[in-house]
Amino acid sequence: MSIDVVEPTRTADDLPKLFHSRRSLRRWRPQLWHLFLLPFCVLWVYPFIWMFSAAFKSQREMLLGGLHLIPEEPTLDNFVRAWTTAKFGAYTLNTIVFTVLVVGIVLLVSSLSGYALSRPGLPLKKWIIAGLVATMFIPHGYTIIPVFLLVNELGLGSSLLGAALAQAGPVQVVPVLLFMGFFAGIPSELEDAAKVDGVGFLRIFALIMMPLAKPVIGTVALLNFISAWSAFFVPLVFTLGNPELRTLGVGMYNFFGQEGTDYAGLAAAATISVLPTIVVFLLLQKTFIEGIAGAVKS
């Protein structure tokens, strides 16, 4: 003997309630995901917050105080020691000069290269792009010796300009591709109208293309600013013979001595080094997103 299960029938009055419940679930779904991801966000951010907190602690409290964030006796001695004794004042100035040179070189070369590669009819265009992409897989350490010898032959071996040339050279592939993708999406009628008026290649590039490429310029500048500001390997190689030209990344070595390591001073130095990149990223994050979206869409 079988028993038939009769499902309850839904009337027209139940439909608004069902629709409302589903809409409420869709509305609360992002908040539920936020609650799920919040612990992971805290775990990722906590080391940075602890570093900022440790910069205001004494050496003893930092080593024996555990993972608590609030200093028992806040002090600015670590920042004073990092800025004066460890010469981070001079290293900050060197880093600014080095970073500005790197960003300027990358913007100039990558924008011109991207504009040339975006134009139709360029011979061997696909092979050139393939060669650029292939260079991305070459480790930076493998090319440092020929790059150093080349820059040294130019008479720039122990200078910030030489270090900037060495830093800017191998990292231009992604900026070139970003500029190429953006310029390829600009209508060719703009160039044709300018050529009719007798405007040359460089003037078209400077007066028409570059003003339109502000989002990509901001994106490339931000990426290379962060990379150059925190660079270590290239500035280390090019400042071995001239320690006065060290950047902030290389200057961290001043806190490692033969008798011990000044961890509190190191935390203060790391805070001084990281804060400018955070500020610049917050100022340019909108431009960064627009540049990435525009290049990918193109």
C-alpha positions in Angstrom: 0.0 0.0 0.0 1.6 3.3 -1.1 1.0 6.6 0.5 0.8 9.6 -1.8 2.5 12.8 -0.5 0.5 15.8 -1.4 2.7 19.0 -1.8 1.1 22.1 -0.4 -0.1 24.3 -3.2 1.1 27.9 -3.4 -1.5 30.6 -4.0 -1.1 33.9 -5.6 -0.8 35.5 -2.1 2.4 33.5 -1.4 4.3 34.7 -4.4 5.1 38.2 -3.0 6.4 36.6 0.2 8.6 34.2 -1.8 10.0 37.0 -4.0 10.7 39.1 -0.9 12.6 36.3 0.8 14.8 35.7 -2.2 15.5 39.4 -2.6 16.4 39.6 1.0 18.9 36.7 0.6 20.5 38.4 -2.4 20.8 41.6 -0.5 22.5 40.0 2.6 24.8 37.7 0.6 27.6 40.3 0.2 27.5 41.0 3.9 27.8 37.3 4.7 30.8 37.1 2.4 32.4 40.1 4.1 31.9 38.4 7.5 33.6 35.3 6.2 36.5 37.1 4.7 37.1 39.5 7.6 39.2 37.1 9.7 41.5 36.5 6.7 41.9 40.2 6.2 42.8 40.7 9.8 45.4 37.9 9.5 46.9 39.6 6.4 47.0 43.1 7.8 48.1 42.2 11.4 51.9 41.9 10.7 51.9 45.4 9.2 50.0 46.9 12.1 52.3 45.1 14.5 55.3 46.6 12.7 53.9 50.1 13.1 53.2 49.4 16.8 56.7 48.0 17.3 58.3 51.2 16.0 57.1 52.9 19.1 58.3 50.3 21.5 61.6 49.8 23.3 63.9 47.0 22.3 63.1 45.1 25.4 59.3 45.5 25.1 59.4 44.5 21.4 61.3 41.3 22.1 59.5 40.3 25.3 56.1 41.9 25.0 54.5 39.3 22.7 52.0 40.2 20.0 50.1 42.9 21.7 49.8 46.1 19.7 49.5 48.9 22.2 53.0 50.0 23.6 53.3 50.3 27.3 55.7 53.2 27.1 55.5 54.8 23.7 58.7 56.4 22.5 60.0 58.2 19.4 63.6 57.3 20.0 63.5 54.6 17.3 62.5 57.1 14.6 65.2 59.6 15.8 67.8 56.8 15.7 66.7 55.6 12.3 66.6 59.2 10.8 69.9 60.4 12.2 72.2 57.6 13.3 71.2 55.2 10.5 71.2 58.1 8.0 67.6 57.5 6.8 67.2 61.2 6.2 69.8 61.1 3.4 68.6 57.7 2.2 65.1 59.0 1.8 66.4 61.8 -0.4 68.4 59.3 -2.5 65.3 57.1 -2.8 63.2 60.0 -4.0 65.7 60.9 -6.7 66.1 57.2 -7.7 62.4 56.6 -7.9 61.7 59.7 -9.9 64.4 58.8 -12.4 63.0 55.2 -12.7 59.4 56.3 -13.2 60.4 59.0 -15.7 62.5 56.6 -17.8 59.9 53.9 -17.8 57.1 56.3 -18.8 59.1 57.8 -21.6 60.3 54.6 -23.1 57.3 52.4 -22.6 54.8 55.0 -23.9 56.8 55.6 -27.1 57.2 51.8 -27.6 53.6 51.1 -26.8 52.4 53.8 -29.3 54.6 52.4 -32.0 53.5 48.8 -31.4 49.8 49.9 -31.4 49.9 51.2 -34.9 48.8 48.9 -37.7 51.3 47.9 -40.4 54.4 47.6 -38.2 56.7 45.0 -39.7 57.3 41.9 -37.5 54.9 43.3 -34.8 53.9 39.9 -33.5 57.5 38.7 -33.2 58.5 41.9 -31.3 55.7 41.4 -28.9 56.5 37.7 -28.4 60.2 38.7 -27.7 59.1 41.2 -25.1 56.8 38.7 -23.4 59.6 36.1 -23.4 62.0 38.5 -21.6 59.5 38.6 -18.7 60.6 35.0 -17.7 64.3 35.8 -17.4 65.3 36.2 -13.7 66.5 39.6 -12.8 69.7 38.2 -11.3 70.8 36.6 -14.5 71.1 40.0 -16.3 72.7 42.1 -13.6 76.3 41.5 -14.7 75.9 42.6 -18.3 73.7 45.5 -17.2 76.3 46.6 -14.7 79.1 46.3 -17.2 77.0 48.3 -19.8 76.2 51.1 -17.3 79.7 51.1 -16.0 81.0 51.6 -19.6 78.8 54.7 -19.8 80.6 56.1 -16.8 77.5 55.8 -14.5 78.5 52.8 -12.5 78.4 54.5 -9.0 75.5 56.9 -9.5 71.8 57.1 -8.9 71.3 57.6 -12.6 73.1 54.4 -13.5 71.1 52.5 -10.9 67.9 54.0 -12.3 68.8 52.9 -15.8 69.5 49.4 -14.6 66.3 49.3 -12.6 64.1 50.7 -15.4 65.5 48.6 -18.2 64.2 45.1 -17.4 60.8 46.1 -16.1 59.3 47.8 -19.1 57.4 44.9 -20.7 54.2 45.3 -18.7 54.1 49.1 -19.2 54.7 48.7 -22.9 51.8 46.2 -23.2 49.5 48.5 -21.1 50.2 51.5 -23.4 49.9 49.4 -26.5 46.5 48.1 -25.5 45.3 51.5 -24.6 46.6 53.3 -27.7 45.2 50.5 -29.9 41.7 51.3 -28.7 41.9 55.0 -29.7 40.1 55.7 -33.0 42.6 56.2 -35.9 40.4 59.1 -37.2 42.2 61.3 -34.6 45.5 60.6 -36.1 44.3 61.0 -39.6 42.8 64.4 -38.9 46.1 65.5 -37.3 48.1 64.3 -40.2 45.9 66.3 -42.6 46.8 69.4 -40.6 50.5 68.6 -41.0 51.2 67.3 -37.5 54.1 64.9 -37.2 54.5 61.7 -35.3 56.0 63.1 -32.1 53.5 66.0 -31.9 50.6 63.6 -32.4 52.0 61.5 -29.6 52.7 64.4 -27.2 49.6 66.5 -27.9 46.9 64.0 -28.6 47.8 60.5 -27.4 49.5 61.2 -24.0 46.7 63.5 -22.7 44.2 60.7 -23.4 46.4 58.1 -21.7 46.3 59.7 -18.2 44.8 56.6 -16.6 47.6 54.3 -18.0 50.2 56.9 -17.1 49.0 56.8 -13.5 48.9 53.1 -13.5 52.4 52.7 -14.8 53.8 55.4 -12.6 52.2 53.8 -9.5 53.5 50.3 -10.3 57.0 51.5 -10.9 57.0 53.9 -8.0 56.3 51.0 -5.6 58.8 48.8 -7.3 61.6 51.4 -7.4 60.9 52.7 -3.8 61.3 49.2 -2.3 64.1 48.1 -4.7 67.0 46.3 -3.0 69.1 44.3 -5.4 70.0 46.8 -8.1 70.6 49.7 -5.7 72.8 47.4 -3.6 75.0 46.5 -6.5 75.4 50.1 -7.8 76.1 51.7 -4.4 78.6 49.2 -3.1 81.4 51.6 -4.0 79.5 54.7 -2.8 77.5 54.0 0.4 76.3 57.6 0.6 74.0 56.9 -2.3 72.2 54.0 -0.6 68.4 53.9 -0.8 66.0 53.0 2.0 65.9 49.3 1.0 69.7 49.0 1.2 69.9 51.2 4.3 68.1 48.6 6.3 71.5 46.9 6.6 72.6 49.6 9.1 70.5 47.9 11.8 72.3 44.6 11.5 75.5 44.6 13.5 78.1 42.1 14.6 76.9 42.2 18.2 73.2 42.1 17.5 70.3 43.5 15.6 68.4 46.7 16.5 64.9 45.3 15.8 63.0 48.3 17.2 65.0 50.7 15.0 64.5 48.4 12.1 60.7 48.5 12.7 60.9 52.3 12.7 63.0 52.3 9.5 60.5 50.0 7.8 57.6 52.3 8.8 59.4 55.3 7.3 60.0 53.3 4.1 56.5 51.9 3.8 54.3 54.9 4.6 55.1 56.9 1.3 54.0 53.9 -0.8 50.7 53.6 1.1 50.0 57.3 0.7 50.8 57.3 -3.0 48.7 54.2 -3.6 45.7 55.7 -1.8 46.0 58.9 -3.9 46.3 57.0 -7.2 44.2 53.9 -6.6 41.3 55.3 -8.7 43.6 56.1 -11.6 45.2 52.7 -11.2 41.9 50.8 -11.6 40.9 53.0 -14.6 44.2 52.4 -16.3 44.0 48.6 -15.9 40.4 48.4 -17.0 41.0 50.6 -20.0 44.0 48.7 -21.2 42.3 45.3 -20.8 39.1 46.5 -22.5 41.1 47.8 -25.4 
